[in-house]
Amino acid sequence: MQETLPAFSASKRCVALGTLILMSLAFATAGAWAALPDIYAQVLIDRIVAQHPELEQAAIYGYPPGAPVSAFRTIAARNRGQIGEPADAAAFAALCFPKDVFHHDEASDRYVAVLQLLNVRELPVGTLVLAYKYRSNAEEETQQKAMLAIRDGLKIYIPDRAALFASGRKPREVFGQQLVDEVMAAYPQLVRISFHVQPPGAPVENSYVVAGKDLTYVHLPMIGSPTGPEDYPRLTSGTPLFFFFKKQ
């Protein structure tokens, strides 16, 4: 399981509310939520499902700006009939604590990931639940990496929690990706480019991949991943590094 630095304000608030919030979720009504138009969160879900049609489940849980945490529930889903359903304890816990949870749901025979959803500054804005058809114990690690990559790739399109509820909004393509595509087209001998940048206002040690392309992969598990130990010194010293990388 992978852990990230905790967002202390969200964690403290969740701890303080505790069981009372979880109880109130069960009694909240879903009528108004079911009638929501296609908000930005649904656009993001539709995008990842189109990119990864093998996903059997994809849902975002959240609560609107100005609403209490007790309003935390499904706001977007592959199965739109789920929209408005209250969050269960696992989805609520993921909002509060930065611990990625994976499990085999035997009832549906799916391998499920319950992940904290982050914004571009890597602050928690909700919970993302993904699931593949369960294959085998030997393939669990591969499926975990795939679902983590999907979650990490979403954050560059989420400026803040309020954006998830915007109507008519579309993902804003990163300018860095445009540059990557132009360079790859101009230099066809290149097989990989990645841009490592820290979020606005964040220290350089918080940098991650905001754009990239690797011709050796079908679905690039790169976007949103943290800067590795071999790349970080380039950000601080400017000294180039050349090395041979053997694909695993």
KEPA-887180 format. One record per residue (C-alpha): x, y, z; residue in one letter. Coordinates in pm, whole numbers, plus 50000, padded with zeros to 5 digits. Layout:
<kekols>
(kekol (X Y Z) "A")
...
</kekols>
This chain:
<kekols>
(kekol (50000 50000 50000) "M")
(kekol (50115 50348 49924) "Q")
(kekol (50092 50640 50164) "E")
(kekol (50132 51012 50106) "T")
(kekol (50185 51301 50344) "L")
(kekol (49866 51364 50545) "P")
(kekol (49657 51675 50498) "A")
(kekol (49635 51769 50863) "F")
(kekol (49340 52008 50845) "S")
(kekol (49118 51750 50672) "A")
(kekol (49233 51470 50903) "S")
(kekol (49168 51668 51220) "K")
(kekol (48824 51768 51102) "R")
(kekol (48735 51409 51017) "C")
(kekol (48863 51276 51348) "V")
(kekol (48666 51536 51542) "A")
(kekol (48343 51450 51367) "L")
(kekol (48407 51077 51401) "G")
(kekol (48121 50834 51427) "T")
(kekol (47858 51106 51437) "L")
(kekol (47930 51196 51076) "I")
(kekol (47919 50836 50963) "L")
(kekol (47582 50795 51129) "M")
(kekol (47444 51109 50968) "S")
(kekol (47552 50988 50624) "L")
(kekol (47318 50693 50647) "A")
(kekol (47017 50918 50697) "F")
(kekol (47097 51183 50435) "A")
(kekol (46860 51191 50137) "T")
(kekol (46988 51143 49785) "A")
(kekol (46709 51299 49578) "G")
(kekol (46878 51631 49506) "A")
(kekol (47205 51460 49423) "W")
(kekol (47049 51222 49174) "A")
(kekol (46916 51524 48986) "A")
(kekol (47259 51685 48946) "L")
(kekol (47362 51781 48590) "P")
(kekol (47687 51652 48447) "D")
(kekol (47929 51815 48684) "I")
(kekol (48305 51819 48631) "Y")
(kekol (48354 51512 48850) "A")
(kekol (48136 51313 48607) "Q")
(kekol (48336 51445 48313) "V")
(kekol (48652 51312 48479) "L")
(kekol (48493 50973 48544) "I")
(kekol (48372 50949 48183) "D")
(kekol (48724 51038 48068) "R")
(kekol (48901 50766 48266) "I")
(kekol (48640 50505 48175) "V")
(kekol (48691 50588 47807) "A")
(kekol (49067 50555 47853) "Q")
(kekol (49036 50237 48062) "H")
(kekol (48724 50052 47946) "P")
(kekol (48833 49745 48144) "E")
(kekol (48736 49926 48465) "L")
(kekol (48418 49772 48604) "E")
(kekol (48370 50041 48867) "Q")
(kekol (48471 50408 48886) "A")
(kekol (48322 50662 49125) "A")
(kekol (48410 50989 49296) "I")
(kekol (48281 51076 49642) "Y")
(kekol (48272 51435 49765) "G")
(kekol (48073 51714 49927) "Y")
(kekol (48001 52060 49784) "P")
(kekol (48175 52378 49899) "P")
(kekol (47984 52522 50193) "G")
(kekol (47818 52191 50276) "A")
(kekol (47895 51988 50590) "P")
(kekol (48110 51676 50563) "V")
(kekol (47793 51482 50640) "S")
(kekol (47692 51553 50278) "A")
(kekol (47981 51333 50159) "F")
(kekol (47844 51089 49903) "R")
(kekol (47876 50964 49544) "T")
(kekol (47888 51264 49310) "I")
(kekol (47998 51086 48990) "A")
(kekol (48006 50725 48879) "A")
(kekol (48035 50491 48584) "R")
(kekol (47700 50352 48696) "N")
(kekol (47504 50675 48724) "R")
(kekol (47244 50505 48936) "G")
(kekol (47496 50524 49220) "Q")
(kekol (47505 50905 49217) "I")
(kekol (47367 51042 49541) "G")
(kekol (47430 50727 49743) "E")
(kekol (47588 50790 50084) "P")
(kekol (47954 50702 50122) "A")
(kekol (48040 50392 50317) "D")
(kekol (48295 50389 50598) "A")
(kekol (48585 50296 50367) "A")
(kekol (48521 50585 50127) "A")
(kekol (48485 50829 50415) "F")
(kekol (48804 50705 50579) "A")
(kekol (48997 50758 50255) "A")
(kekol (48900 51125 50259) "L")
(kekol (49037 51165 50610) "C")
(kekol (49349 50951 50602) "F")
(kekol (49603 50915 50316) "P")
(kekol (49608 50536 50308) "K")
(kekol (49533 50351 49987) "D")
(kekol (49315 50044 50043) "V")
(kekol (49288 49749 49805) "F")
(kekol (49075 49439 49849) "H")
(kekol (48913 49154 49659) "H")
(kekol (48537 49190 49682) "D")
(kekol (48424 48830 49653) "E")
(kekol (48057 48919 49607) "A")
(kekol (48127 49104 49280) "S")
(kekol (48456 48926 49205) "D")
(kekol (48628 49262 49161) "R")
(kekol (48960 49395 49281) "Y")
(kekol (48867 49727 49441) "V")
(kekol (49079 50032 49520) "A")
(kekol (48961 50300 49764) "V")
(kekol (49192 50597 49716) "L")
(kekol (49219 50952 49844) "Q")
(kekol (49151 51189 49553) "L")
(kekol (49396 51480 49533) "L")
(kekol (49402 51816 49361) "N")
(kekol (49692 51974 49173) "V")
(kekol (49848 52082 49504) "R")
(kekol (49816 51727 49634) "E")
(kekol (49551 51818 49891) "L")
(kekol (49255 51583 49950) "P")
(kekol (48932 51676 49773) "V")
(kekol (48739 51348 49787) "G")
(kekol (48763 50974 49741) "T")
(kekol (48811 50777 49421) "L")
(kekol (48691 50417 49402) "V")
(kekol (48805 50199 49112) "L")
(kekol (48769 49829 49040) "A")
(kekol (48885 49575 48787) "Y")
(kekol (48760 49223 48733) "K")
(kekol (48960 49014 48978) "Y")
(kekol (49219 48798 48803) "R")
(kekol (49449 48631 49052) "S")
(kekol (49663 48696 49356) "N")
(kekol (49967 48714 49130) "A")
(kekol (49817 49007 48935) "E")
(kekol (49707 49214 49233) "E")
(kekol (50023 49427 49233) "E")
(kekol (49983 49506 48862) "T")
(kekol (49622 49610 48915) "Q")
(kekol (49720 49822 49215) "Q")
(kekol (49980 50010 49012) "K")
(kekol (49732 50067 48730) "A")
(kekol (49466 50214 48962) "M")
(kekol (49719 50431 49146) "L")
(kekol (49839 50565 48811) "A")
(kekol (49482 50656 48716) "I")
(kekol (49433 50840 49047) "R")
(kekol (49767 51023 49019) "D")
(kekol (49692 51127 48662) "G")
(kekol (49365 51294 48766) "L")
(kekol (49517 51550 49003) "K")
(kekol (49664 51769 48730) "I")
(kekol (49306 51836 48613) "Y")
(kekol (49163 51923 48956) "I")
(kekol (49246 52277 49075) "P")
(kekol (49031 52252 49390) "D")
(kekol (48731 52078 49545) "R")
(kekol (48484 52335 49412) "A")
(kekol (48587 52252 49054) "A")
(kekol (48445 51900 49093) "L")
(kekol (48096 52050 49116) "F")
(kekol (48125 52295 48826) "A")
(kekol (47882 52244 48540) "S")
(kekol (48004 52270 48181) "G")
(kekol (48371 52245 48277) "R")
(kekol (48614 52034 48074) "K")
(kekol (48966 51917 48162) "P")
(kekol (49220 52183 48074) "R")
(kekol (49506 52029 47883) "E")
(kekol (49846 52097 48033) "V")
(kekol (50069 52320 47820) "F")
(kekol (50364 52099 47910) "G")
(kekol (50194 51809 47730) "Q")
(kekol (50164 52020 47416) "Q")
(kekol (50538 52087 47433) "L")
(kekol (50610 51716 47483) "V")
(kekol (50403 51625 47178) "D")
(kekol (50574 51891 46965) "E")
(kekol (50924 51778 47066) "V")
(kekol (50843 51410 47008) "M")
(kekol (50713 51496 46662) "A")
(kekol (51023 51701 46581) "A")
(kekol (51264 51434 46709) "Y")
(kekol (51118 51094 46621) "P")
(kekol (51424 50914 46759) "Q")
(kekol (51311 51003 47113) "L")
(kekol (51113 50735 47296) "V")
(kekol (51046 50911 47629) "R")
(kekol (51005 51263 47768) "I")
(kekol (50878 51367 48111) "S")
(kekol (50831 51713 48265) "F")
(kekol (50877 51736 48642) "H")
(kekol (50727 52047 48806) "V")
(kekol (50622 52135 49160) "Q")
(kekol (50261 52249 49216) "P")
(kekol (50200 52627 49232) "P")
(kekol (50327 52760 49565) "G")
(kekol (50476 52425 49670) "A")
(kekol (50846 52358 49743) "P")
(kekol (51056 52186 49478) "V")
(kekol (51064 51861 49675) "E")
(kekol (50691 51827 49602) "N")
(kekol (50750 51808 49227) "S")
(kekol (50588 51540 49017) "Y")
(kekol (50540 51452 48650) "V")
(kekol (50289 51691 48491) "V")
(kekol (50342 51589 48128) "A")
(kekol (50514 51314 47938) "G")
(kekol (50510 51045 47676) "K")
(kekol (50670 50703 47657) "D")
(kekol (50638 50514 47332) "L")
(kekol (50709 50182 47503) "T")
(kekol (50381 50191 47698) "Y")
(kekol (50019 50179 47583) "V")
(kekol (49885 50360 47891) "H")
(kekol (50156 50574 48047) "L")
(kekol (50174 50523 48427) "P")
(kekol (50385 50837 48455) "M")
(kekol (50160 51143 48489) "I")
(kekol (50116 51250 48851) "G")
(kekol (50392 51024 48983) "S")
(kekol (50647 51183 49219) "P")
(kekol (50989 51286 49096) "T")
(kekol (51234 51001 49145) "G")
(kekol (51572 51017 49317) "P")
(kekol (51757 51026 48985) "E")
(kekol (51551 51323 48859) "D")
(kekol (51521 51540 49170) "Y")
(kekol (51886 51664 49170) "P")
(kekol (51833 51798 48816) "R")
(kekol (51568 52034 48955) "L")
(kekol (51797 52176 49220) "T")
(kekol (52140 52176 49052) "S")
(kekol (52066 52200 48680) "G")
(kekol (52337 51940 48616) "T")
(kekol (52238 51701 48335) "P")
(kekol (52248 51327 48386) "L")
(kekol (52289 51067 48113) "F")
(kekol (52240 50698 48177) "F")
(kekol (52126 50376 48011) "F")
(kekol (51785 50254 48122) "F")
(kekol (51700 49890 48062) "K")
(kekol (51326 49830 48044) "K")
(kekol (51213 49581 48307) "Q")
</kekols>
